[in-house]
Amino acid sequence: MINKRLLKTTLFSLLTSLLLISNPSVWSETLGKIVAVVEDDVILEQELDKEVSTIAQRMKASRTQMPPESILRKQVLEKIIIDKLQRQMAEKIGITVSEDMVDGYAANMARSYNMSIEQFREELQKQGMPYKDFLDNIRNESIINQLRAREIGGRIRVTDKEVDHYLDTQGNINNNQIQYHLGHILVAVKGSASASEIQKAQAKARELVKNLRAGQDFTQLAMSESDDDNALKGGDLGWRTLNDIPTLFTDEVRKMHAGDIADAIRSPSGFHIIKILDIKGLDNHIITQTKVRHILIKTNELVDDEEAKKRLLALKVRIANGEDFATLARTNSDDTGSALKGGYLDWVSPGYMVRPFEEAMEKLEINQISDPVQTQFGWHLIQVLDRQNKDNSAEHTKNLVREAISKRKVEEETELWMRKLRDEAYVEILQ
């Protein structure tokens, strides 16, 4: 069997040699120094420098203490490698994000800051981020989110039995009044690691715990030593209730106080170190539910974005002229589940729908019909039928529990999936 890594290394070295021989000066000036090979792609030094500079500026702006440059470059390079592997996979399976969707995200973000798109663009420029780079970041994040939804979302199942078990053992989710601000460091272990490699990782994790308990700065240590995706954020996982914390950590977190550092916790990904940065109470709140229905047109080889929008606009005109929304949904919607019910999605809670759908839905008045809205599933015509405030009903409680369990499972699966993606890829770091 041919060794994939050896073959790629040989071919890459041969290609580089031929290009250098043919015209070394042009090669050097045009391409620049290569710092890593990622499958069939490369990472250039200028690409790494640019990302390091961007992240360094963010850290300075947030007054985060900077790690040594060598550590920062190492962590940023790893981030670029993971992003590149995800984009490569997305490209192979045909995931794309249209210009309309990117512009829509940018417009929504500008509105959230009470700015026009022109003001928002100027503000980004003042902060040193070209608007094109901002749009590229949005596109990249959207593609990766779609990829993860496709690769991981399909694996996540939350059964009624799991929800009932949670309620039996943990009590009503709305009685959980505590939020924890968590810090996290991961000492990764490959799936194919030998016993000695596992022991080495465990020893490193124990040493990190010892150093942290002796007073070493958690943020700095996370930046320099963590293999987790949040390393560049100093391992900051943000504020979470017990329901939002991975199952692996909940038993330890329950026993901990602010400032405590748990012993290293073993998982298939490696060894985890958790610190409680702070604890605070969580107030109850009333949620606004929306009764909504929609018509979905999916894009494919025969139906592109323009055709999908055209069909939905035609349906909107027909509804305005007196035709029944439900009847048109049954005969035209590609969402077979809701189409049978006339497009009805019933009452939905905040966070239940994908972001572009929910943002469009929230702007609609009662009985108003949207213009075509694009999501990862296709193009939607949305109508809001009613809204209601709902507080802590049994149904709402179960939905919150289900969402919390699902979120926890997604995080656990994402961590394993990303580690597997990295471990199985051909990556050669040249610097």
VOMI-747310 format. One line per field, with one value per residue (C-alpha): residue number from 1; residue in one letter; x, y, z. Coordinates in Angstrom, 1 decimal. Example, Ala and Ser with C-alpha at 12.3 -4.5 7.8 and 13.67 -1.06 7.14 Angstrom:
# residues 2
n = [1, 2]
res = [A, S]
xx = [12.3, 13.7]
yy = [-4.5, -1.1]
zz = [7.8, 7.1]
# end
This chain:
# residues 431
n = [1, 2, 3, 4, 5, 6, 7, 8, 9, 10, 11, 12, 13, 14, 15, 16, 17, 18, 19, 20, 21, 22, 23, 24, 25, 26, 27, 28, 29, 30, 31, 32, 33, 34, 35, 36, 37, 38, 39, 40, 41, 42, 43, 44, 45, 46, 47, 48, 49, 50, 51, 52, 53, 54, 55, 56, 57, 58, 59, 60, 61, 62, 63, 64, 65, 66, 67, 68, 69, 70, 71, 72, 73, 74, 75, 76, 77, 78, 79, 80, 81, 82, 83, 84, 85, 86, 87, 88, 89, 90, 91, 92, 93, 94, 95, 96, 97, 98, 99, 100, 101, 102, 103, 104, 105, 106, 107, 108, 109, 110, 111, 112, 113, 114, 115, 116, 117, 118, 119, 120, 121, 122, 123, 124, 125, 126, 127, 128, 129, 130, 131, 132, 133, 134, 135, 136, 137, 138, 139, 140, 141, 142, 143, 144, 145, 146, 147, 148, 149, 150, 151, 152, 153, 154, 155, 156, 157, 158, 159, 160, 161, 162, 163, 164, 165, 166, 167, 168, 169, 170, 171, 172, 173, 174, 175, 176, 177, 178, 179, 180, 181, 182, 183, 184, 185, 186, 187, 188, 189, 190, 191, 192, 193, 194, 195, 196, 197, 198, 199, 200, 201, 202, 203, 204, 205, 206, 207, 208, 209, 210, 211, 212, 213, 214, 215, 216, 217, 218, 219, 220, 221, 222, 223, 224, 225, 226, 227, 228, 229, 230, 231, 232, 233, 234, 235, 236, 237, 238, 239, 240, 241, 242, 243, 244, 245, 246, 247, 248, 249, 250, 251, 252, 253, 254, 255, 256, 257, 258, 259, 260, 261, 262, 263, 264, 265, 266, 267, 268, 269, 270, 271, 272, 273, 274, 275, 276, 277, 278, 279, 280, 281, 282, 283, 284, 285, 286, 287, 288, 289, 290, 291, 292, 293, 294, 295, 296, 297, 298, 299, 300, 301, 302, 303, 304, 305, 306, 307, 308, 309, 310, 311, 312, 313, 314, 315, 316, 317, 318, 319, 320, 321, 322, 323, 324, 325, 326, 327, 328, 329, 330, 331, 332, 333, 334, 335, 336, 337, 338, 339, 340, 341, 342, 343, 344, 345, 346, 347, 348, 349, 350, 351, 352, 353, 354, 355, 356, 357, 358, 359, 360, 361, 362, 363, 364, 365, 366, 367, 368, 369, 370, 371, 372, 373, 374, 375, 376, 377, 378, 379, 380, 381, 382, 383, 384, 385, 386, 387, 388, 389, 390, 391, 392, 393, 394, 395, 396, 397, 398, 399, 400, 401, 402, 403, 404, 405, 406, 407, 408, 409, 410, 411, 412, 413, 414, 415, 416, 417, 418, 419, 420, 421, 422, 423, 424, 425, 426, 427, 428, 429, 430, 431]
res = [M, I, N, K, R, L, L, K, T, T, L, F, S, L, L, T, S, L, L, L, I, S, N, P, S, V, W, S, E, T, L, G, K, I, V, A, V, V, E, D, D, V, I, L, E, Q, E, L, D, K, E, V, S, T, I, A, Q, R, M, K, A, S, R, T, Q, M, P, P, E, S, I, L, R, K, Q, V, L, E, K, I, I, I, D, K, L, Q, R, Q, M, A, E, K, I, G, I, T, V, S, E, D, M, V, D, G, Y, A, A, N, M, A, R, S, Y, N, M, S, I, E, Q, F, R, E, E, L, Q, K, Q, G, M, P, Y, K, D, F, L, D, N, I, R, N, E, S, I, I, N, Q, L, R, A, R, E, I, G, G, R, I, R, V, T, D, K, E, V, D, H, Y, L, D, T, Q, G, N, I, N, N, N, Q, I, Q, Y, H, L, G, H, I, L, V, A, V, K, G, S, A, S, A, S, E, I, Q, K, A, Q, A, K, A, R, E, L, V, K, N, L, R, A, G, Q, D, F, T, Q, L, A, M, S, E, S, D, D, D, N, A, L, K, G, G, D, L, G, W, R, T, L, N, D, I, P, T, L, F, T, D, E, V, R, K, M, H, A, G, D, I, A, D, A, I, R, S, P, S, G, F, H, I, I, K, I, L, D, I, K, G, L, D, N, H, I, I, T, Q, T, K, V, R, H, I, L, I, K, T, N, E, L, V, D, D, E, E, A, K, K, R, L, L, A, L, K, V, R, I, A, N, G, E, D, F, A, T, L, A, R, T, N, S, D, D, T, G, S, A, L, K, G, G, Y, L, D, W, V, S, P, G, Y, M, V, R, P, F, E, E, A, M, E, K, L, E, I, N, Q, I, S, D, P, V, Q, T, Q, F, G, W, H, L, I, Q, V, L, D, R, Q, N, K, D, N, S, A, E, H, T, K, N, L, V, R, E, A, I, S, K, R, K, V, E, E, E, T, E, L, W, M, R, K, L, R, D, E, A, Y, V, E, I, L, Q]
xx = [0.0, 1.4, 2.3, 0.1, 2.4, 5.5, 3.9, 2.7, 6.1, 7.9, 5.6, 5.7, 9.5, 9.7, 7.4, 9.3, 12.6, 11.4, 10.0, 13.2, 15.3, 13.2, 13.1, 13.9, 13.7, 10.2, 9.1, 10.3, 8.9, 5.5, 4.8, 6.8, 8.0, 5.9, 5.5, 3.2, 1.7, -1.9, -3.1, -2.9, -2.6, 0.1, 0.2, 2.4, 4.4, 2.6, -0.7, 0.5, 2.0, -1.3, -3.4, -0.9, -1.0, -4.9, -5.1, -2.4, -4.4, -7.5, -5.6, -4.2, -7.6, -9.1, -6.1, -5.3, -1.7, 0.2, 2.0, 5.5, 5.6, 6.7, 3.8, 1.3, 2.6, 2.4, -1.2, -2.3, -0.6, -2.6, -5.8, -5.1, -4.4, -7.7, -9.6, -8.0, -8.8, -12.4, -12.6, -11.1, -13.7, -16.5, -15.3, -15.2, -18.8, -20.0, -20.8, -20.9, -22.2, -23.8, -22.9, -26.5, -26.1, -22.8, -24.1, -27.2, -25.0, -23.0, -26.2, -27.6, -24.4, -24.4, -28.0, -27.1, -24.7, -27.3, -25.2, -25.8, -23.6, -21.5, -20.9, -20.1, -17.6, -15.9, -15.7, -14.1, -11.5, -10.7, -10.1, -7.7, -9.9, -10.5, -14.2, -13.3, -11.4, -14.5, -16.7, -14.2, -14.3, -18.1, -18.0, -15.4, -17.3, -20.6, -19.0, -17.4, -20.7, -22.6, -19.9, -20.1, -23.9, -23.7, -20.9, -21.9, -25.5, -26.8, -25.2, -26.9, -30.0, -31.7, -34.4, -37.4, -35.8, -32.7, -34.8, -36.9, -33.8, -32.3, -35.4, -35.5, -31.9, -31.2, -34.6, -36.4, -34.0, -35.5, -34.4, -30.8, -29.9, -26.1, -23.8, -20.1, -17.4, -15.1, -11.5, -10.4, -7.0, -6.8, -3.7, -4.6, -4.1, -4.3, -6.8, -3.9, -1.7, 0.5, 0.4, 3.6, 2.2, -0.9, 1.2, 3.3, 0.2, -1.2, 2.1, 2.0, -1.6, -0.8, 2.2, 0.0, -2.5, 0.3, 1.6, -1.8, -2.5, 0.9, -0.4, 0.6, -1.6, -4.4, -4.8, -1.1, -0.8, -3.9, -2.5, 0.9, -0.1, -3.7, -4.5, -8.2, -9.8, -10.2, -6.5, -6.1, -8.9, -6.9, -9.1, -12.2, -15.4, -17.6, -20.5, -22.5, -25.1, -24.7, -26.9, -24.5, -21.4, -20.1, -21.3, -17.7, -17.1, -20.5, -19.7, -16.5, -18.0, -20.7, -18.1, -15.9, -15.8, -14.6, -10.8, -10.8, -8.9, -10.0, -7.7, -7.1, -10.2, -9.6, -11.7, -11.1, -9.7, -7.1, -6.8, -8.9, -8.1, -11.0, -10.9, -13.9, -13.0, -16.2, -19.7, -22.9, -26.7, -29.0, -32.4, -35.5, -36.9, -40.0, -39.5, -41.4, -42.6, -43.6, -46.2, -44.9, -45.2, -43.1, -42.6, -39.1, -37.5, -34.2, -31.5, -30.0, -28.6, -31.8, -32.8, -30.2, -30.6, -32.2, -34.8, -35.6, -36.1, -38.2, -40.5, -41.1, -41.7, -44.3, -46.0, -46.0, -47.9, -50.4, -51.0, -51.4, -54.0, -56.1, -54.7, -54.3, -50.7, -51.3, -52.5, -49.5, -47.2, -48.6, -48.0, -44.8, -42.7, -39.7, -39.9, -42.0, -42.6, -44.2, -45.7, -48.2, -49.3, -49.7, -46.2, -46.9, -43.9, -46.2, -44.8, -41.1, -38.8, -35.8, -32.8, -34.9, -34.6, -31.4, -30.1, -31.1, -34.6, -35.0, -33.7, -36.1, -39.0, -38.4, -38.7, -42.2, -45.4, -48.4, -49.6, -46.8, -45.0, -41.3, -39.3, -37.3, -34.8, -31.8, -30.5, -28.3, -31.4, -32.5, -34.8, -37.9, -41.1, -42.0, -45.2, -45.7, -49.2, -49.0, -46.7, -47.0, -45.0, -44.4, -42.8, -41.6, -44.3, -43.6, -43.2, -40.8, -38.8, -38.4, -37.4, -34.7, -33.4, -33.4, -31.5, -29.0, -28.3, -28.1, -25.6, -23.5, -23.4, -22.5, -19.6, -18.3, -18.7, -17.2, -14.1, -13.7, -14.4, -11.9, -9.2, -9.8, -9.8, -6.4, -4.9, -5.9, -4.8, -1.5, 0.1, 3.8, 5.1, 8.2, 9.2]
yy = [0.0, 3.4, 5.7, 8.8, 11.2, 9.9, 10.3, 13.8, 14.9, 13.4, 15.1, 18.4, 18.3, 17.4, 20.2, 22.7, 21.6, 21.9, 25.4, 26.5, 25.2, 26.8, 30.3, 30.5, 34.3, 34.4, 31.5, 33.3, 36.7, 35.4, 32.7, 33.7, 31.4, 28.4, 27.7, 24.6, 22.1, 21.2, 18.3, 19.8, 23.4, 25.5, 28.2, 31.2, 33.2, 36.3, 34.6, 33.6, 37.1, 38.8, 36.5, 36.9, 40.7, 40.7, 38.6, 40.6, 43.8, 42.2, 41.2, 44.7, 46.2, 44.0, 44.5, 40.8, 40.0, 38.9, 35.5, 35.3, 35.8, 32.2, 30.8, 33.2, 32.1, 28.5, 28.8, 30.9, 28.5, 25.7, 27.7, 28.4, 24.7, 23.6, 26.4, 25.3, 21.7, 22.6, 24.8, 22.1, 19.6, 22.1, 22.8, 19.0, 18.5, 21.7, 24.0, 27.7, 31.0, 33.5, 37.2, 38.0, 36.0, 37.6, 41.1, 40.2, 39.2, 42.4, 44.5, 42.8, 43.3, 47.0, 47.3, 45.6, 48.5, 51.0, 52.0, 52.2, 49.8, 52.8, 53.8, 50.3, 50.0, 53.3, 52.0, 48.8, 50.8, 52.9, 49.7, 48.5, 45.9, 46.3, 45.7, 43.0, 41.1, 41.4, 40.0, 37.2, 36.3, 36.2, 33.9, 31.6, 31.4, 30.7, 27.9, 26.3, 26.5, 24.8, 22.1, 21.4, 21.4, 18.8, 16.7, 16.8, 18.0, 14.8, 12.7, 14.6, 13.0, 13.8, 11.4, 12.0, 9.5, 11.7, 14.7, 12.9, 11.5, 15.0, 16.4, 13.4, 13.7, 17.5, 19.0, 21.7, 23.5, 26.9, 26.2, 26.2, 29.8, 29.6, 30.6, 29.6, 31.5, 28.7, 28.5, 25.4, 23.9, 20.8, 18.5, 16.6, 12.9, 11.4, 8.5, 6.3, 7.3, 4.7, 4.0, 6.0, 9.0, 9.0, 8.8, 11.7, 13.8, 12.9, 13.9, 17.3, 17.9, 17.2, 19.5, 22.3, 21.8, 22.0, 25.2, 26.8, 26.0, 27.5, 30.8, 30.7, 32.9, 30.7, 32.9, 32.8, 29.1, 28.4, 30.5, 28.8, 25.2, 24.4, 22.4, 23.5, 25.8, 28.5, 28.7, 32.1, 33.4, 32.3, 29.2, 31.3, 29.3, 32.2, 32.1, 28.9, 27.2, 23.5, 22.7, 24.3, 22.6, 19.4, 16.3, 15.4, 18.5, 18.9, 16.6, 18.5, 21.9, 21.3, 20.8, 23.8, 27.4, 30.5, 30.2, 26.4, 24.3, 20.7, 17.7, 16.8, 15.1, 12.3, 12.1, 10.6, 14.0, 14.1, 15.6, 18.7, 21.2, 23.3, 26.5, 28.3, 32.0, 33.3, 32.4, 34.4, 34.0, 33.7, 35.6, 34.1, 35.6, 35.4, 34.3, 35.5, 32.7, 33.1, 31.2, 31.0, 29.2, 29.1, 27.9, 26.5, 26.3, 24.3, 25.0, 22.2, 21.6, 22.8, 25.6, 28.3, 31.2, 33.5, 30.9, 30.1, 33.8, 34.3, 31.4, 32.7, 36.2, 34.9, 32.9, 36.1, 37.9, 35.1, 35.2, 39.0, 38.5, 36.2, 32.7, 30.6, 30.4, 27.0, 25.6, 27.0, 25.6, 22.1, 22.2, 24.2, 23.9, 21.6, 21.2, 18.1, 17.9, 21.4, 21.3, 18.7, 21.1, 24.0, 25.3, 25.6, 25.4, 26.1, 28.1, 28.5, 29.8, 32.0, 30.1, 27.3, 28.4, 29.1, 32.6, 34.2, 32.7, 33.9, 37.4, 37.8, 36.4, 38.8, 41.8, 40.8, 42.1, 39.8, 38.3, 40.0, 38.0, 38.3, 38.7, 35.6, 34.7, 32.5, 30.0, 26.9, 24.9, 27.1, 30.1, 30.8, 32.8, 33.4, 34.5, 35.4, 34.5, 35.4, 36.0, 35.2, 35.5, 32.3, 31.7, 28.4, 26.0, 22.3, 22.2, 25.2, 23.5, 20.3, 22.4, 24.1, 20.8, 19.3, 22.4, 22.2, 18.5, 19.0, 21.9, 19.8, 16.9, 19.2, 20.6, 17.2, 15.9, 19.0, 18.6, 14.9, 15.7, 18.5, 16.4, 13.5, 15.8, 17.2, 13.8, 12.1, 15.0, 15.3, 18.4, 19.3, 22.3, 23.7, 26.5]
zz = [0.0, -1.0, 2.0, 1.4, 3.4, 1.7, -1.8, -1.1, 0.3, -2.7, -5.2, -3.4, -3.2, -6.9, -7.9, -5.8, -7.2, -10.8, -10.3, -8.5, -11.3, -14.0, -12.5, -8.8, -8.6, -10.1, -7.9, -4.7, -5.6, -6.8, -4.2, -1.1, 1.6, 2.3, 6.0, 5.8, 3.4, 4.0, 1.8, -1.7, -0.6, 1.1, 3.7, 2.9, 5.4, 4.3, 5.1, 8.5, 9.2, 8.2, 10.5, 13.4, 13.0, 13.0, 16.1, 17.9, 17.2, 18.7, 21.8, 22.2, 21.7, 24.4, 26.6, 26.6, 27.6, 24.6, 24.6, 23.3, 19.5, 18.8, 20.8, 19.1, 15.6, 16.5, 17.7, 14.7, 12.3, 13.8, 13.5, 9.8, 9.2, 10.8, 8.8, 5.6, 6.1, 6.8, 3.7, 1.5, 2.7, 2.2, -1.4, -2.1, -1.2, -2.9, 0.0, -1.0, 0.3, -2.1, -2.2, -1.2, 2.0, 2.9, 2.3, 4.4, 7.3, 7.0, 6.9, 9.9, 11.9, 11.0, 12.2, 15.5, 16.1, 14.9, 11.9, 8.2, 6.1, 5.0, 8.7, 9.6, 6.7, 7.9, 11.4, 10.3, 8.3, 11.4, 13.3, 10.6, 9.0, 5.2, 4.4, 1.9, 4.6, 6.8, 4.1, 3.5, 7.2, 7.1, 4.1, 5.6, 8.9, 7.1, 5.0, 8.0, 10.0, 7.1, 6.9, 10.7, 10.5, 7.7, 9.1, 12.8, 13.0, 11.4, 14.2, 17.0, 18.4, 21.7, 22.8, 25.0, 27.4, 27.7, 28.4, 31.0, 32.6, 32.9, 34.5, 36.9, 38.0, 37.6, 38.4, 36.5, 34.2, 35.2, 38.8, 37.7, 38.7, 38.5, 35.6, 35.5, 33.7, 32.5, 31.3, 29.4, 28.3, 26.2, 26.0, 22.8, 22.3, 18.8, 18.3, 17.3, 20.2, 21.9, 25.7, 26.1, 24.2, 26.4, 29.5, 28.3, 27.6, 31.0, 32.7, 30.8, 31.9, 35.6, 35.4, 33.9, 36.8, 39.3, 37.7, 37.6, 41.2, 42.0, 40.5, 36.9, 34.6, 33.1, 30.0, 29.1, 29.7, 27.6, 24.7, 24.8, 25.7, 24.8, 21.7, 21.9, 19.3, 22.0, 22.8, 21.2, 23.4, 26.4, 26.8, 27.6, 27.2, 28.4, 30.8, 30.9, 33.0, 33.9, 31.0, 28.6, 30.0, 28.3, 30.3, 30.8, 33.1, 34.9, 37.9, 38.6, 38.0, 40.6, 43.3, 42.4, 43.5, 41.8, 41.2, 41.5, 39.0, 38.5, 38.1, 34.4, 32.9, 30.3, 27.1, 23.6, 22.6, 25.4, 28.8, 29.8, 32.5, 33.7, 35.8, 37.3, 36.5, 38.2, 39.3, 39.2, 39.5, 36.5, 36.4, 35.0, 31.8, 29.6, 26.0, 23.0, 20.8, 17.2, 15.3, 11.7, 8.4, 5.3, 1.8, 1.0, -2.5, -2.5, -5.0, -7.1, -10.6, -12.2, -9.8, -9.0, -6.5, -9.0, -10.1, -6.5, -5.6, -8.8, -7.9, -4.4, -5.5, -7.9, -5.1, -2.9, -5.6, -5.9, -2.1, -2.3, -5.0, -2.6, -3.0, 0.1, 1.6, 3.0, -0.3, -2.2, 0.5, 0.1, -3.7, -3.9, -0.7, -0.7, 3.1, 2.9, 6.6, 7.0, 3.4, 4.5, 7.2, 4.9, 5.7, 9.4, 11.8, 14.8, 17.7, 17.7, 20.5, 20.1, 18.8, 17.4, 13.7, 11.8, 12.2, 8.8, 9.1, 12.7, 11.9, 9.0, 11.1, 14.0, 11.7, 10.3, 11.6, 12.3, 9.0, 7.0, 4.4, 3.9, 0.7, -0.2, 2.6, 2.0, 4.6, 4.3, 3.4, 0.4, -0.1, 2.2, 2.0, 5.7, 7.2, 10.9, 12.2, 15.8, 18.8, 22.5, 25.7, 27.5, 30.9, 32.2, 30.9, 30.9, 27.1, 27.2, 29.9, 27.9, 24.8, 26.8, 28.2, 24.7, 23.3, 26.1, 25.6, 21.9, 22.3, 24.7, 22.2, 19.3, 21.2, 22.2, 18.6, 17.1, 19.2, 18.2, 14.6, 14.3, 16.1, 13.7, 10.7, 11.8, 12.7, 9.4, 7.1, 5.4, 7.1, 7.0, 8.9, 7.1, 9.5]
# end
